[in-house]
Amino acid sequence: MSLTPDRAIPLVSALAVALLLGFATATAAPPSEDVQKEREKKGSCCAAKADEKPGEPKPDGRKGYSRSVEELTVPDLTLVGMDGRRVALREVLDPGRPVLLNFIFTTCTTICPVLSATFASVQDGLGDDAANYQMVSISIDPERDTPTRLREYATRHHAGPQWVFLTGPIETIKAAQAAFDADRGSKFSHSPLTFLRAAGEDEEWVRLEGLVGAKVVLDEIAALRAVE
């Protein structure tokens, strides 16, 4: 079938538009580094879902977290406390008291508020006995989490004197994470981890991976005390 001039012109125009659109798509500039970081933040922060309820069983009956007992060596590192003073990590993880530890950062909007709220509830659950424990939260975003910001964060979560927050040089923070197998390469992909250790430098650590509620942590504390 031959095309009349009035039919040929619209067809040629449509083909030209299609070719131009295809060329524009093929030659579009890749997303900027900032855009890629924002996509990473939205897509992978963090390893657990923000709306996942801590410590509740999954639909198939499994727990929403895993538990293991590990032998960990606390490295000889110097971090910075909320008062700006340099402190030895080994001294903070006082071998004379049971220790609870997690990794957080103050601008996290997903798992970190849950981890910190759990610690706050554990603190309340321990009552006056909380003074006999050492609770430690180490920031994995030291570039932003200055001692001042950590003090504000601690106040927001009603942290008692037994609950300390630490920051420090990024290399030191990475080394601390590595010692606890908690380094996932980026603050946006870190895992929700809670560590517990009974009093004693040579004691093994209980590792809870996943969002856990205060009851789970308090039950673990009771189990540790039962074997002391």
Buried (B, 14 or more C-beta within 10 A) or exposed (E): EEEEEEEEEEEEEEEEEEEEEEEEEEEEEEEEEEEEEEEEBEEEBBBBEEEBEBBEEEEEEEBBBEBEEEEBEBEEBEBBBBEEEEBEBBEBBBBEBBBBBBBBBBEBEBBBBBBBBBBBBBBEBBEEEBEEBBBBBBBBBBEEBBBEBBBEBBEEBEBBEBBBBBBBBEEBBBBBBEBBEBBBEBBBBBBBBBBBBBBEEEBBBBBBBBBBBBBBBBEBBEEBEEEE
